[in-house]
Amino acid sequence: MLLLDLLAAERDRIDRQIADLRSVRNRLDDMITEARKPDSGCPCLPAEPLDSS
């Protein structure tokens, strides 16, 4: 295999990883948006804001 083929294959692998990470980030953004809604009922978030002191 030529060096250029190896480099192109590595670039393609990285592109797939980037696409996967973007997909995961988008899903996390959706989850965060839903959890922030007042009526979400998400048990992982406090009902009252945390005291910053």
mmCIF entry with sequence, helices, sheets and N, C-alpha, C, O atoms, coordinates in Angstrom:
data_MODEL
# 
_entry.id   MODEL 
# 
_entity.id                         1 
_entity.type                       polymer 
_entity.pdbx_number_of_molecules   1 
# 
_entity_poly.entity_id                      1 
_entity_poly.type                           'polypeptide(L)' 
_entity_poly.nstd_linkage                   no 
_entity_poly.nstd_monomer                   no 
_entity_poly.pdbx_seq_one_letter_code       MLLLDLLAAERDRIDRQIADLRSVRNRLDDMITEARKPDSGCPCLPAEPLDSS 
_entity_poly.pdbx_seq_one_letter_code_can   MLLLDLLAAERDRIDRQIADLRSVRNRLDDMITEARKPDSGCPCLPAEPLDSS 
_entity_poly.pdbx_strand_id                 A 
# 
loop_
_entity_poly_seq.entity_id 
_entity_poly_seq.num 
_entity_poly_seq.mon_id 
_entity_poly_seq.hetero 
1 1  MET n 
1 2  LEU n 
1 3  LEU n 
1 4  LEU n 
1 5  ASP n 
1 6  LEU n 
1 7  LEU n 
1 8  ALA n 
1 9  ALA n 
1 10 GLU n 
1 11 ARG n 
1 12 ASP n 
1 13 ARG n 
1 14 ILE n 
1 15 ASP n 
1 16 ARG n 
1 17 GLN n 
1 18 ILE n 
1 19 ALA n 
1 20 ASP n 
1 21 LEU n 
1 22 ARG n 
1 23 SER n 
1 24 VAL n 
1 25 ARG n 
1 26 ASN n 
1 27 ARG n 
1 28 LEU n 
1 29 ASP n 
1 30 ASP n 
1 31 MET n 
1 32 ILE n 
1 33 THR n 
1 34 GLU n 
1 35 ALA n 
1 36 ARG n 
1 37 LYS n 
1 38 PRO n 
1 39 ASP n 
1 40 SER n 
1 41 GLY n 
1 42 CYS n 
1 43 PRO n 
1 44 CYS n 
1 45 LEU n 
1 46 PRO n 
1 47 ALA n 
1 48 GLU n 
1 49 PRO n 
1 50 LEU n 
1 51 ASP n 
1 52 SER n 
1 53 SER n 
# 
_struct_asym.id          A 
_struct_asym.entity_id   1 
# 
_struct_conf.conf_type_id            HELX_P 
_struct_conf.id                      HELX_P1 
_struct_conf.pdbx_PDB_helix_id       AA1 
_struct_conf.beg_label_comp_id       LEU 
_struct_conf.beg_label_asym_id       A 
_struct_conf.beg_label_seq_id        3 
_struct_conf.pdbx_beg_PDB_ins_code   ? 
_struct_conf.end_label_comp_id       ARG 
_struct_conf.end_label_asym_id       A 
_struct_conf.end_label_seq_id        36 
_struct_conf.pdbx_end_PDB_ins_code   ? 
_struct_conf.beg_auth_comp_id        LEU 
_struct_conf.beg_auth_asym_id        A 
_struct_conf.beg_auth_seq_id         3 
_struct_conf.end_auth_comp_id        ARG 
_struct_conf.end_auth_asym_id        A 
_struct_conf.end_auth_seq_id         36 
_struct_conf.pdbx_PDB_helix_class    1 
_struct_conf.details                 ? 
_struct_conf.pdbx_PDB_helix_length   34 
# 
_struct_conf_type.id          HELX_P 
_struct_conf_type.criteria    ? 
_struct_conf_type.reference   ? 
# 
loop_
_atom_site.group_PDB 
_atom_site.id 
_atom_site.type_symbol 
_atom_site.label_atom_id 
_atom_site.label_alt_id 
_atom_site.label_comp_id 
_atom_site.label_asym_id 
_atom_site.label_entity_id 
_atom_site.label_seq_id 
_atom_site.pdbx_PDB_ins_code 
_atom_site.Cartn_x 
_atom_site.Cartn_y 
_atom_site.Cartn_z 
_atom_site.occupancy 
_atom_site.B_iso_or_equiv 
_atom_site.pdbx_formal_charge 
_atom_site.auth_seq_id 
_atom_site.auth_comp_id 
_atom_site.auth_asym_id 
_atom_site.auth_atom_id 
_atom_site.pdbx_PDB_model_num 
ATOM 1   N N  . MET A 1 1  ? 0.863   -1.183 0.000  1.00 0.00 ? 1  MET A N  1 
ATOM 2   C CA . MET A 1 1  ? 0.000   0.000  0.000  1.00 0.00 ? 1  MET A CA 1 
ATOM 3   C C  . MET A 1 1  ? 0.898   1.232  0.000  1.00 0.00 ? 1  MET A C  1 
ATOM 4   O O  . MET A 1 1  ? 1.908   1.297  0.701  1.00 0.00 ? 1  MET A O  1 
ATOM 5   N N  . LEU A 1 2  ? 0.507   2.172  -0.785 1.00 0.00 ? 2  LEU A N  1 
ATOM 6   C CA . LEU A 1 2  ? 1.279   3.402  -0.886 1.00 0.00 ? 2  LEU A CA 1 
ATOM 7   C C  . LEU A 1 2  ? 1.052   4.290  0.326  1.00 0.00 ? 2  LEU A C  1 
ATOM 8   O O  . LEU A 1 2  ? 0.023   4.204  0.997  1.00 0.00 ? 2  LEU A O  1 
ATOM 9   N N  . LEU A 1 3  ? 2.011   5.127  0.587  1.00 0.00 ? 3  LEU A N  1 
ATOM 10  C CA . LEU A 1 3  ? 1.898   6.061  1.710  1.00 0.00 ? 3  LEU A CA 1 
ATOM 11  C C  . LEU A 1 3  ? 0.639   6.911  1.596  1.00 0.00 ? 3  LEU A C  1 
ATOM 12  O O  . LEU A 1 3  ? -0.047  7.149  2.590  1.00 0.00 ? 3  LEU A O  1 
ATOM 13  N N  . LEU A 1 4  ? 0.336   7.366  0.390  1.00 0.00 ? 4  LEU A N  1 
ATOM 14  C CA . LEU A 1 4  ? -0.860  8.200  0.220  1.00 0.00 ? 4  LEU A CA 1 
ATOM 15  C C  . LEU A 1 4  ? -2.124  7.429  0.563  1.00 0.00 ? 4  LEU A C  1 
ATOM 16  O O  . LEU A 1 4  ? -3.067  8.010  1.100  1.00 0.00 ? 4  LEU A O  1 
ATOM 17  N N  . ASP A 1 5  ? -2.166  6.147  0.270  1.00 0.00 ? 5  ASP A N  1 
ATOM 18  C CA . ASP A 1 5  ? -3.321  5.321  0.631  1.00 0.00 ? 5  ASP A CA 1 
ATOM 19  C C  . ASP A 1 5  ? -3.449  5.214  2.145  1.00 0.00 ? 5  ASP A C  1 
ATOM 20  O O  . ASP A 1 5  ? -4.551  5.296  2.687  1.00 0.00 ? 5  ASP A O  1 
ATOM 21  N N  . LEU A 1 6  ? -2.338  5.032  2.814  1.00 0.00 ? 6  LEU A N  1 
ATOM 22  C CA . LEU A 1 6  ? -2.346  4.951  4.282  1.00 0.00 ? 6  LEU A CA 1 
ATOM 23  C C  . LEU A 1 6  ? -2.812  6.263  4.899  1.00 0.00 ? 6  LEU A C  1 
ATOM 24  O O  . LEU A 1 6  ? -3.604  6.268  5.841  1.00 0.00 ? 6  LEU A O  1 
ATOM 25  N N  . LEU A 1 7  ? -2.322  7.362  4.368  1.00 0.00 ? 7  LEU A N  1 
ATOM 26  C CA . LEU A 1 7  ? -2.716  8.675  4.884  1.00 0.00 ? 7  LEU A CA 1 
ATOM 27  C C  . LEU A 1 7  ? -4.207  8.924  4.655  1.00 0.00 ? 7  LEU A C  1 
ATOM 28  O O  . LEU A 1 7  ? -4.891  9.443  5.537  1.00 0.00 ? 7  LEU A O  1 
ATOM 29  N N  . ALA A 1 8  ? -4.703  8.561  3.496  1.00 0.00 ? 8  ALA A N  1 
ATOM 30  C CA . ALA A 1 8  ? -6.125  8.746  3.202  1.00 0.00 ? 8  ALA A CA 1 
ATOM 31  C C  . ALA A 1 8  ? -6.986  7.871  4.115  1.00 0.00 ? 8  ALA A C  1 
ATOM 32  O O  . ALA A 1 8  ? -8.042  8.305  4.574  1.00 0.00 ? 8  ALA A O  1 
ATOM 33  N N  . ALA A 1 9  ? -6.540  6.649  4.376  1.00 0.00 ? 9  ALA A N  1 
ATOM 34  C CA . ALA A 1 9  ? -7.277  5.750  5.263  1.00 0.00 ? 9  ALA A CA 1 
ATOM 35  C C  . ALA A 1 9  ? -7.309  6.308  6.680  1.00 0.00 ? 9  ALA A C  1 
ATOM 36  O O  . ALA A 1 9  ? -8.335  6.223  7.356  1.00 0.00 ? 9  ALA A O  1 
ATOM 37  N N  . GLU A 1 10 ? -6.212  6.869  7.130  1.00 0.00 ? 10 GLU A N  1 
ATOM 38  C CA . GLU A 1 10 ? -6.163  7.457  8.472  1.00 0.00 ? 10 GLU A CA 1 
ATOM 39  C C  . GLU A 1 10 ? -7.078  8.673  8.560  1.00 0.00 ? 10 GLU A C  1 
ATOM 40  O O  . GLU A 1 10 ? -7.763  8.872  9.563  1.00 0.00 ? 10 GLU A O  1 
ATOM 41  N N  . ARG A 1 11 ? -7.086  9.478  7.515  1.00 0.00 ? 11 ARG A N  1 
ATOM 42  C CA . ARG A 1 11 ? -7.978  10.636 7.483  1.00 0.00 ? 11 ARG A CA 1 
ATOM 43  C C  . ARG A 1 11 ? -9.433  10.181 7.547  1.00 0.00 ? 11 ARG A C  1 
ATOM 44  O O  . ARG A 1 11 ? -10.239 10.777 8.261  1.00 0.00 ? 11 ARG A O  1 
ATOM 45  N N  . ASP A 1 12 ? -9.768  9.139  6.813  1.00 0.00 ? 12 ASP A N  1 
ATOM 46  C CA . ASP A 1 12 ? -11.137 8.616  6.829  1.00 0.00 ? 12 ASP A CA 1 
ATOM 47  C C  . ASP A 1 12 ? -11.521 8.092  8.213  1.00 0.00 ? 12 ASP A C  1 
ATOM 48  O O  . ASP A 1 12 ? -12.649 8.289  8.667  1.00 0.00 ? 12 ASP A O  1 
ATOM 49  N N  . ARG A 1 13 ? -10.584 7.429  8.875  1.00 0.00 ? 13 ARG A N  1 
ATOM 50  C CA . ARG A 1 13 ? -10.838 6.925  10.231 1.00 0.00 ? 13 ARG A CA 1 
ATOM 51  C C  . ARG A 1 13 ? -11.116 8.088  11.173 1.00 0.00 ? 13 ARG A C  1 
ATOM 52  O O  . ARG A 1 13 ? -12.041 8.027  11.983 1.00 0.00 ? 13 ARG A O  1 
ATOM 53  N N  . ILE A 1 14 ? -10.324 9.135  11.070 1.00 0.00 ? 14 ILE A N  1 
ATOM 54  C CA . ILE A 1 14 ? -10.503 10.316 11.921 1.00 0.00 ? 14 ILE A CA 1 
ATOM 55  C C  . ILE A 1 14 ? -11.836 10.988 11.625 1.00 0.00 ? 14 ILE A C  1 
ATOM 56  O O  . ILE A 1 14 ? -12.529 11.424 12.545 1.00 0.00 ? 14 ILE A O  1 
ATOM 57  N N  . ASP A 1 15 ? -12.201 11.075 10.347 1.00 0.00 ? 15 ASP A N  1 
ATOM 58  C CA . ASP A 1 15 ? -13.491 11.660 9.979  1.00 0.00 ? 15 ASP A CA 1 
ATOM 59  C C  . ASP A 1 15 ? -14.652 10.881 10.600 1.00 0.00 ? 15 ASP A C  1 
ATOM 60  O O  . ASP A 1 15 ? -15.628 11.482 11.048 1.00 0.00 ? 15 ASP A O  1 
ATOM 61  N N  . ARG A 1 16 ? -14.553 9.553  10.631 1.00 0.00 ? 16 ARG A N  1 
ATOM 62  C CA . ARG A 1 16 ? -15.602 8.737  11.251 1.00 0.00 ? 16 ARG A CA 1 
ATOM 63  C C  . ARG A 1 16 ? -15.674 9.005  12.753 1.00 0.00 ? 16 ARG A C  1 
ATOM 64  O O  . ARG A 1 16 ? -16.763 9.096  13.320 1.00 0.00 ? 16 ARG A O  1 
ATOM 65  N N  . GLN A 1 17 ? -14.515 9.132  13.392 1.00 0.00 ? 17 GLN A N  1 
ATOM 66  C CA . GLN A 1 17 ? -14.502 9.435  14.824 1.00 0.00 ? 17 GLN A CA 1 
ATOM 67  C C  . GLN A 1 17 ? -15.130 10.793 15.100 1.00 0.00 ? 17 GLN A C  1 
ATOM 68  O O  . GLN A 1 17 ? -15.892 10.943 16.055 1.00 0.00 ? 17 GLN A O  1 
ATOM 69  N N  . ILE A 1 18 ? -14.817 11.775 14.275 1.00 0.00 ? 18 ILE A N  1 
ATOM 70  C CA . ILE A 1 18 ? -15.380 13.107 14.449 1.00 0.00 ? 18 ILE A CA 1 
ATOM 71  C C  . ILE A 1 18 ? -16.899 13.055 14.308 1.00 0.00 ? 18 ILE A C  1 
ATOM 72  O O  . ILE A 1 18 ? -17.616 13.663 15.103 1.00 0.00 ? 18 ILE A O  1 
ATOM 73  N N  . ALA A 1 19 ? -17.388 12.341 13.316 1.00 0.00 ? 19 ALA A N  1 
ATOM 74  C CA . ALA A 1 19 ? -18.832 12.218 13.113 1.00 0.00 ? 19 ALA A CA 1 
ATOM 75  C C  . ALA A 1 19 ? -19.489 11.542 14.313 1.00 0.00 ? 19 ALA A C  1 
ATOM 76  O O  . ALA A 1 19 ? -20.558 11.962 14.757 1.00 0.00 ? 19 ALA A O  1 
ATOM 77  N N  . ASP A 1 20 ? -18.853 10.496 14.838 1.00 0.00 ? 20 ASP A N  1 
ATOM 78  C CA . ASP A 1 20 ? -19.384 9.807  16.020 1.00 0.00 ? 20 ASP A CA 1 
ATOM 79  C C  . ASP A 1 20 ? -19.436 10.736 17.228 1.00 0.00 ? 20 ASP A C  1 
ATOM 80  O O  . ASP A 1 20 ? -20.429 10.762 17.956 1.00 0.00 ? 20 ASP A O  1 
ATOM 81  N N  . LEU A 1 21 ? -18.378 11.489 17.435 1.00 0.00 ? 21 LEU A N  1 
ATOM 82  C CA . LEU A 1 21 ? -18.339 12.417 18.568 1.00 0.00 ? 21 LEU A CA 1 
ATOM 83  C C  . LEU A 1 21 ? -19.383 13.512 18.429 1.00 0.00 ? 21 LEU A C  1 
ATOM 84  O O  . LEU A 1 21 ? -20.009 13.894 19.418 1.00 0.00 ? 21 LEU A O  1 
ATOM 85  N N  . ARG A 1 22 ? -19.582 14.022 17.225 1.00 0.00 ? 22 ARG A N  1 
ATOM 86  C CA . ARG A 1 22 ? -20.617 15.038 17.014 1.00 0.00 ? 22 ARG A CA 1 
ATOM 87  C C  . ARG A 1 22 ? -21.997 14.480 17.327 1.00 0.00 ? 22 ARG A C  1 
ATOM 88  O O  . ARG A 1 22 ? -22.836 15.161 17.918 1.00 0.00 ? 22 ARG A O  1 
ATOM 89  N N  . SER A 1 23 ? -22.219 13.251 16.931 1.00 0.00 ? 23 SER A N  1 
ATOM 90  C CA . SER A 1 23 ? -23.502 12.615 17.200 1.00 0.00 ? 23 SER A CA 1 
ATOM 91  C C  . SER A 1 23 ? -23.743 12.474 18.697 1.00 0.00 ? 23 SER A C  1 
ATOM 92  O O  . SER A 1 23 ? -24.836 12.766 19.183 1.00 0.00 ? 23 SER A O  1 
ATOM 93  N N  . VAL A 1 24 ? -22.743 12.034 19.417 1.00 0.00 ? 24 VAL A N  1 
ATOM 94  C CA . VAL A 1 24 ? -22.856 11.888 20.874 1.00 0.00 ? 24 VAL A CA 1 
ATOM 95  C C  . VAL A 1 24 ? -23.073 13.249 21.529 1.00 0.00 ? 24 VAL A C  1 
ATOM 96  O O  . VAL A 1 24 ? -23.889 13.380 22.441 1.00 0.00 ? 24 VAL A O  1 
ATOM 97  N N  . ARG A 1 25 ? -22.346 14.253 21.065 1.00 0.00 ? 25 ARG A N  1 
ATOM 98  C CA . ARG A 1 25 ? -22.509 15.603 21.620 1.00 0.00 ? 25 ARG A CA 1 
ATOM 99  C C  . ARG A 1 25 ? -23.926 16.116 21.382 1.00 0.00 ? 25 ARG A C  1 
ATOM 100 O O  . ARG A 1 25 ? -24.523 16.720 22.273 1.00 0.00 ? 25 ARG A O  1 
ATOM 101 N N  . ASN A 1 26 ? -24.460 15.884 20.204 1.00 0.00 ? 26 ASN A N  1 
ATOM 102 C CA . ASN A 1 26 ? -25.829 16.322 19.911 1.00 0.00 ? 26 ASN A CA 1 
ATOM 103 C C  . ASN A 1 26 ? -26.839 15.625 20.814 1.00 0.00 ? 26 ASN A C  1 
ATOM 104 O O  . ASN A 1 26 ? -27.789 16.253 21.280 1.00 0.00 ? 26 ASN A O  1 
ATOM 105 N N  . ARG A 1 27 ? -26.644 14.339 21.063 1.00 0.00 ? 27 ARG A N  1 
ATOM 106 C CA . ARG A 1 27 ? -27.546 13.623 21.965 1.00 0.00 ? 27 ARG A CA 1 
ATOM 107 C C  . ARG A 1 27 ? -27.447 14.171 23.380 1.00 0.00 ? 27 ARG A C  1 
ATOM 108 O O  . ARG A 1 27 ? -28.460 14.305 24.066 1.00 0.00 ? 27 ARG A O  1 
ATOM 109 N N  . LEU A 1 28 ? -26.241 14.488 23.819 1.00 0.00 ? 28 LEU A N  1 
ATOM 110 C CA . LEU A 1 28 ? -26.061 15.089 25.147 1.00 0.00 ? 28 LEU A CA 1 
ATOM 111 C C  . LEU A 1 28 ? -26.744 16.448 25.218 1.00 0.00 ? 28 LEU A C  1 
ATOM 112 O O  . LEU A 1 28 ? -27.396 16.765 26.213 1.00 0.00 ? 28 LEU A O  1 
ATOM 113 N N  . ASP A 1 29 ? -26.598 17.252 24.170 1.00 0.00 ? 29 ASP A N  1 
ATOM 114 C CA . ASP A 1 29 ? -27.270 18.559 24.136 1.00 0.00 ? 29 ASP A CA 1 
ATOM 115 C C  . ASP A 1 29 ? -28.779 18.387 24.275 1.00 0.00 ? 29 ASP A C  1 
ATOM 116 O O  . ASP A 1 29 ? -29.428 19.139 25.002 1.00 0.00 ? 29 ASP A O  1 
ATOM 117 N N  . ASP A 1 30 ? -29.339 17.391 23.574 1.00 0.00 ? 30 ASP A N  1 
ATOM 118 C CA . ASP A 1 30 ? -30.775 17.143 23.669 1.00 0.00 ? 30 ASP A CA 1 
ATOM 119 C C  . ASP A 1 30 ? -31.166 16.747 25.088 1.00 0.00 ? 30 ASP A C  1 
ATOM 120 O O  . ASP A 1 30 ? -32.184 17.207 25.606 1.00 0.00 ? 30 ASP A O  1 
ATOM 121 N N  . MET A 1 31 ? -30.365 15.900 25.713 1.00 0.00 ? 31 MET A N  1 
ATOM 122 C CA . MET A 1 31 ? -30.654 15.466 27.078 1.00 0.00 ? 31 MET A CA 1 
ATOM 123 C C  . MET A 1 31 ? -30.580 16.638 28.047 1.00 0.00 ? 31 MET A C  1 
ATOM 124 O O  . MET A 1 31 ? -31.422 16.765 28.936 1.00 0.00 ? 31 MET A O  1 
ATOM 125 N N  . ILE A 1 32 ? -29.587 17.487 27.884 1.00 0.00 ? 32 ILE A N  1 
ATOM 126 C CA . ILE A 1 32 ? -29.431 18.660 28.751 1.00 0.00 ? 32 ILE A CA 1 
ATOM 127 C C  . ILE A 1 32 ? -30.624 19.590 28.584 1.00 0.00 ? 32 ILE A C  1 
ATOM 128 O O  . ILE A 1 32 ? -31.166 20.092 29.569 1.00 0.00 ? 32 ILE A O  1 
ATOM 129 N N  . THR A 1 33 ? -31.032 19.820 27.346 1.00 0.00 ? 33 THR A N  1 
ATOM 130 C CA . THR A 1 33 ? -32.182 20.682 27.081 1.00 0.00 ? 33 THR A CA 1 
ATOM 131 C C  . THR A 1 33 ? -33.432 20.141 27.759 1.00 0.00 ? 33 THR A C  1 
ATOM 132 O O  . THR A 1 33 ? -34.172 20.893 28.394 1.00 0.00 ? 33 THR A O  1 
ATOM 133 N N  . GLU A 1 34 ? -33.668 18.853 27.627 1.00 0.00 ? 34 GLU A N  1 
ATOM 134 C CA . GLU A 1 34 ? -34.847 18.243 28.251 1.00 0.00 ? 34 GLU A CA 1 
ATOM 135 C C  . GLU A 1 34 ? -34.772 18.317 29.775 1.00 0.00 ? 34 GLU A C  1 
ATOM 136 O O  . GLU A 1 34 ? -35.772 18.608 30.432 1.00 0.00 ? 34 GLU A O  1 
ATOM 137 N N  . ALA A 1 35 ? -33.599 18.055 30.336 1.00 0.00 ? 35 ALA A N  1 
ATOM 138 C CA . ALA A 1 35 ? -33.438 18.047 31.794 1.00 0.00 ? 35 ALA A CA 1 
ATOM 139 C C  . ALA A 1 35 ? -33.620 19.437 32.391 1.00 0.00 ? 35 ALA A C  1 
ATOM 140 O O  . ALA A 1 35 ? -34.017 19.564 33.550 1.00 0.00 ? 35 ALA A O  1 
ATOM 141 N N  . ARG A 1 36 ? -33.337 20.483 31.614 1.00 0.00 ? 36 ARG A N  1 
ATOM 142 C CA . ARG A 1 36 ? -33.465 21.854 32.114 1.00 0.00 ? 36 ARG A CA 1 
ATOM 143 C C  . ARG A 1 36 ? -34.901 22.351 32.126 1.00 0.00 ? 36 ARG A C  1 
ATOM 144 O O  . ARG A 1 36 ? -35.198 23.369 32.752 1.00 0.00 ? 36 ARG A O  1 
ATOM 145 N N  . LYS A 1 37 ? -35.788 21.655 31.449 1.00 0.00 ? 37 LYS A N  1 
ATOM 146 C CA . LYS A 1 37 ? -37.187 22.081 31.435 1.00 0.00 ? 37 LYS A CA 1 
ATOM 147 C C  . LYS A 1 37 ? -37.757 21.945 32.844 1.00 0.00 ? 37 LYS A C  1 
ATOM 148 O O  . LYS A 1 37 ? -37.519 20.943 33.518 1.00 0.00 ? 37 LYS A O  1 
ATOM 149 N N  . PRO A 1 38 ? -38.515 22.957 33.292 1.00 0.00 ? 38 PRO A N  1 
ATOM 150 C CA . PRO A 1 38 ? -39.047 22.939 34.662 1.00 0.00 ? 38 PRO A CA 1 
ATOM 151 C C  . PRO A 1 38 ? -39.891 21.700 34.975 1.00 0.00 ? 38 PRO A C  1 
ATOM 152 O O  . PRO A 1 38 ? -39.914 21.240 36.116 1.00 0.00 ? 38 PRO A O  1 
ATOM 153 N N  . ASP A 1 39 ? -40.568 21.172 33.992 1.00 0.00 ? 39 ASP A N  1 
ATOM 154 C CA . ASP A 1 39 ? -41.440 20.025 34.232 1.00 0.00 ? 39 ASP A CA 1 
ATOM 155 C C  . ASP A 1 39 ? -40.799 18.697 33.837 1.00 0.00 ? 39 ASP A C  1 
ATOM 156 O O  . ASP A 1 39 ? -41.498 17.702 33.646 1.00 0.00 ? 39 ASP A O  1 
ATOM 157 N N  . SER A 1 40 ? -39.476 18.680 33.717 1.00 0.00 ? 40 SER A N  1 
ATOM 158 C CA . SER A 1 40 ? -38.798 17.463 33.252 1.00 0.00 ? 40 SER A CA 1 
ATOM 159 C C  . SER A 1 40 ? -38.877 16.339 34.270 1.00 0.00 ? 40 SER A C  1 
ATOM 160 O O  . SER A 1 40 ? -38.883 15.165 33.897 1.00 0.00 ? 40 SER A O  1 
ATOM 161 N N  . GLY A 1 41 ? -38.937 16.681 35.551 1.00 0.00 ? 41 GLY A N  1 
ATOM 162 C CA . GLY A 1 41 ? -38.971 15.657 36.580 1.00 0.00 ? 41 GLY A CA 1 
ATOM 163 C C  . GLY A 1 41 ? -37.662 14.891 36.692 1.00 0.00 ? 41 GLY A C  1 
ATOM 164 O O  . GLY A 1 41 ? -37.625 13.784 37.230 1.00 0.00 ? 41 GLY A O  1 
ATOM 165 N N  . CYS A 1 42 ? -36.624 15.465 36.196 1.00 0.00 ? 42 CYS A N  1 
ATOM 166 C CA . CYS A 1 42 ? -35.323 14.794 36.226 1.00 0.00 ? 42 CYS A CA 1 
ATOM 167 C C  . CYS A 1 42 ? -34.822 14.723 37.671 1.00 0.00 ? 42 CYS A C  1 
ATOM 168 O O  . CYS A 1 42 ? -34.582 15.765 38.281 1.00 0.00 ? 42 CYS A O  1 
ATOM 169 N N  . PRO A 1 43 ? -34.659 13.520 38.231 1.00 0.00 ? 43 PRO A N  1 
ATOM 170 C CA . PRO A 1 43 ? -34.214 13.391 39.619 1.00 0.00 ? 43 PRO A CA 1 
ATOM 171 C C  . PRO A 1 43 ? -32.742 13.738 39.818 1.00 0.00 ? 43 PRO A C  1 
ATOM 172 O O  . PRO A 1 43 ? -32.276 13.850 40.952 1.00 0.00 ? 43 PRO A O  1 
ATOM 173 N N  . CYS A 1 44 ? -32.011 13.907 38.720 1.00 0.00 ? 44 CYS A N  1 
ATOM 174 C CA . CYS A 1 44 ? -30.587 14.179 38.848 1.00 0.00 ? 44 CYS A CA 1 
ATOM 175 C C  . CYS A 1 44 ? -30.289 15.652 39.064 1.00 0.00 ? 44 CYS A C  1 
ATOM 176 O O  . CYS A 1 44 ? -29.152 16.024 39.355 1.00 0.00 ? 44 CYS A O  1 
ATOM 177 N N  . LEU A 1 45 ? -31.306 16.490 38.923 1.00 0.00 ? 45 LEU A N  1 
ATOM 178 C CA . LEU A 1 45 ? -31.105 17.924 39.103 1.00 0.00 ? 45 LEU A CA 1 
ATOM 179 C C  . LEU A 1 45 ? -31.867 18.403 40.325 1.00 0.00 ? 45 LEU A C  1 
ATOM 180 O O  . LEU A 1 45 ? -32.991 17.963 40.566 1.00 0.00 ? 45 LEU A O  1 
ATOM 181 N N  . PRO A 1 46 ? -31.265 19.305 41.106 1.00 0.00 ? 46 PRO A N  1 
ATOM 182 C CA . PRO A 1 46 ? -31.986 19.823 42.271 1.00 0.00 ? 46 PRO A CA 1 
ATOM 183 C C  . PRO A 1 46 ? -33.157 20.689 41.837 1.00 0.00 ? 46 PRO A C  1 
ATOM 184 O O  . PRO A 1 46 ? -33.103 21.353 40.802 1.00 0.00 ? 46 PRO A O  1 
ATOM 185 N N  . ALA A 1 47 ? -34.216 20.674 42.637 1.00 0.00 ? 47 ALA A N  1 
ATOM 186 C CA . ALA A 1 47 ? -35.385 21.490 42.326 1.00 0.00 ? 47 ALA A CA 1 
ATOM 187 C C  . ALA A 1 47 ? -35.058 22.968 42.495 1.00 0.00 ? 47 ALA A C  1 
ATOM 188 O O  . ALA A 1 47 ? -35.600 23.813 41.782 1.00 0.00 ? 47 ALA A O  1 
ATOM 189 N N  . GLU A 1 48 ? -34.185 23.274 43.423 1.00 0.00 ? 48 GLU A N  1 
ATOM 190 C CA . GLU A 1 48 ? -33.772 24.644 43.676 1.00 0.00 ? 48 GLU A CA 1 
ATOM 191 C C  . GLU A 1 48 ? -32.324 24.822 43.189 1.00 0.00 ? 48 GLU A C  1 
ATOM 192 O O  . GLU A 1 48 ? -31.546 23.868 43.205 1.00 0.00 ? 48 GLU A O  1 
ATOM 193 N N  . PRO A 1 49 ? -31.964 26.029 42.761 1.00 0.00 ? 49 PRO A N  1 
ATOM 194 C CA . PRO A 1 49 ? -30.571 26.264 42.359 1.00 0.00 ? 49 PRO A CA 1 
ATOM 195 C C  . PRO A 1 49 ? -29.631 26.007 43.538 1.00 0.00 ? 49 PRO A C  1 
ATOM 196 O O  . PRO A 1 49 ? -29.974 26.252 44.694 1.00 0.00 ? 49 PRO A O  1 
ATOM 197 N N  . LEU A 1 50 ? -28.458 25.518 43.219 1.00 0.00 ? 50 LEU A N  1 
ATOM 198 C CA . LEU A 1 50 ? -27.451 25.292 44.258 1.00 0.00 ? 50 LEU A CA 1 
ATOM 199 C C  . LEU A 1 50 ? -26.942 26.632 44.780 1.00 0.00 ? 50 LEU A C  1 
ATOM 200 O O  . LEU A 1 50 ? -26.771 27.580 44.013 1.00 0.00 ? 50 LEU A O  1 
ATOM 201 N N  . ASP A 1 51 ? -26.703 26.704 46.075 1.00 0.00 ? 51 ASP A N  1 
ATOM 202 C CA . ASP A 1 51 ? -26.160 27.909 46.689 1.00 0.00 ? 51 ASP A CA 1 
ATOM 203 C C  . ASP A 1 51 ? -24.720 28.051 46.271 1.00 0.00 ? 51 ASP A C  1 
ATOM 204 O O  . ASP A 1 51 ? -23.931 27.122 46.445 1.00 0.00 ? 51 ASP A O  1 
ATOM 205 N N  . SER A 1 52 ? -24.358 29.201 45.719 1.00 0.00 ? 52 SER A N  1 
ATOM 206 C CA . SER A 1 52 ? -23.001 29.390 45.223 1.00 0.00 ? 52 SER A CA 1 
ATOM 207 C C  . SER A 1 52 ? -22.018 29.808 46.310 1.00 0.00 ? 52 SER A C  1 
ATOM 208 O O  . SER A 1 52 ? -20.830 29.960 46.029 1.00 0.00 ? 52 SER A O  1 
ATOM 209 N N  . SER A 1 53 ? -22.481 29.998 47.542 1.00 0.00 ? 53 SER A N  1 
ATOM 210 C CA . SER A 1 53 ? -21.562 30.420 48.609 1.00 0.00 ? 53 SER A CA 1 
ATOM 211 C C  . SER A 1 53 ? -20.898 29.260 49.282 1.00 0.00 ? 53 SER A C  1 
ATOM 212 O O  . SER A 1 53 ? -20.098 29.452 50.198 1.00 0.00 ? 53 SER A O  1 
# 
